[in-house]
Amino acid sequence: MFKKCTVKNSEGEKIFQLEIADTFLKRFLGLMGRKKIPVAQGLLILPCNSIHMMFMRFSIDAVYIDENFVVKKIVRNLMPWLGMSICAGAHAVIELAAGEADRLNFQIGSKIIF
C-alpha cells in the first residue's frame, strides 16, 4: 500500500493527491499495470531523476522537482512503451495523467506545497 500526501496551491486549497513511491519495489513498479491514473491524482517517486514508460498503458506528464520541491523540468505526454526522460539534479518526479501539468498550471520554478 502506498503512502499518500496532498498538494495544495498557495491559498492552501487542495489541488491533487499523490501516492508516494519511496521504496525500491514501489519505485520499480510505479504506474506499471494500471489502466489509467485519475484526474487530480498522481505518483511521487523519490528519489528519482529518470523514468521509462515500459509496460505502461497510457501517456503521462512528468514533473521533476528538486530537494526544495521546486519544479526543474516538465515533460508532457510521455508515450507508453516509447517514452523515457531524465532530469539531471532532480530529487523526485511527479507522474500525472497526460494534460494534468497544463491543467494544474505547473511552470519551471514553481514551488510544490505538500
C-alpha positions in Angstrom: 0.0 0.0 0.0 1.3 3.5 -0.9 1.5 6.4 1.5 -0.3 9.4 0.3 0.0 13.2 0.5 -1.9 16.2 -0.6 -0.6 19.0 -2.8 -2.0 22.5 -2.2 -1.9 25.8 -4.0 -0.6 29.0 -2.5 -4.0 29.7 -1.0 -3.9 26.3 0.8 -6.6 24.7 -1.4 -6.1 21.0 -2.2 -5.3 20.6 -5.9 -4.4 17.0 -6.2 -3.4 13.9 -4.2 -0.2 11.9 -4.6 0.7 8.3 -3.8 4.3 8.1 -2.6 6.7 5.5 -4.1 9.7 5.7 -1.7 10.9 2.1 -1.6 12.8 0.1 -4.3 9.8 -2.0 -5.1 7.3 0.9 -5.2 9.7 2.9 -7.4 10.3 -0.1 -9.7 6.5 -0.8 -10.1 5.5 2.9 -10.4 2.3 3.1 -12.5 3.0 -0.2 -14.5 0.0 -2.4 -14.8 -2.6 0.3 -14.1 -5.2 1.1 -16.8 -5.1 4.8 -16.1 -4.4 7.4 -13.4 -7.4 9.6 -12.4 -7.5 13.3 -12.8 -6.3 15.2 -9.7 -4.1 12.2 -8.6 -0.5 11.3 -9.3 2.5 9.3 -8.1 5.5 10.9 -6.4 8.7 8.8 -7.0 11.6 9.6 -4.7 14.5 9.7 -5.0 14.3 9.7 -8.8 15.8 11.6 -11.7 14.7 9.5 -14.6 11.8 7.4 -15.7 10.8 5.0 -18.5 7.5 4.0 -20.0 8.0 0.3 -20.4 4.9 -1.8 -19.6 2.7 1.4 -19.4 -0.8 1.5 -20.8 -1.3 5.3 -21.0 0.6 8.6 -21.5 1.7 10.7 -18.6 3.2 14.1 -17.7 6.3 14.0 -15.6 7.1 16.9 -13.3 10.7 16.8 -11.9 11.4 18.6 -8.6 14.5 19.4 -6.6 15.0 18.8 -2.8 13.2 22.1 -2.1 10.1 21.0 -4.1 10.8 23.5 -6.9 9.9 22.4 -10.5 13.0 21.8 -12.5 11.6 20.2 -15.7 8.2 19.3 -17.1 7.8 16.6 -19.7 4.4 16.4 -21.3 2.6 13.4 -22.9 5.3 10.7 -22.5 4.0 7.9 -24.7 3.5 4.3 -23.3 6.3 1.9 -24.2 8.3 4.5 -26.2 8.9 7.3 -23.7 11.8 7.9 -21.4 13.0 11.0 -19.6 15.8 12.2 -17.4 16.5 15.4 -15.4 20.0 16.0 -14.0 19.8 17.3 -10.5 16.2 16.3 -9.9 15.4 14.8 -6.5 12.0 13.4 -7.4 9.4 13.1 -10.1 5.6 13.5 -10.0 3.8 11.4 -12.6 0.4 12.7 -13.6 -2.2 11.8 -16.3 -1.3 13.4 -19.6 -2.5 17.0 -19.7 -2.5 17.5 -15.9 0.7 19.5 -15.9 -1.0 22.1 -18.1 -4.4 21.9 -16.2 -2.6 22.5 -12.9 -0.5 25.3 -14.5 2.9 23.9 -13.5 5.8 26.2 -14.5 9.6 25.8 -14.2 10.5 27.4 -10.9 7.1 26.8 -9.3 7.2 25.6 -5.7 5.1 22.5 -4.9 3.4 22.7 -1.5 2.8 19.4 0.2 
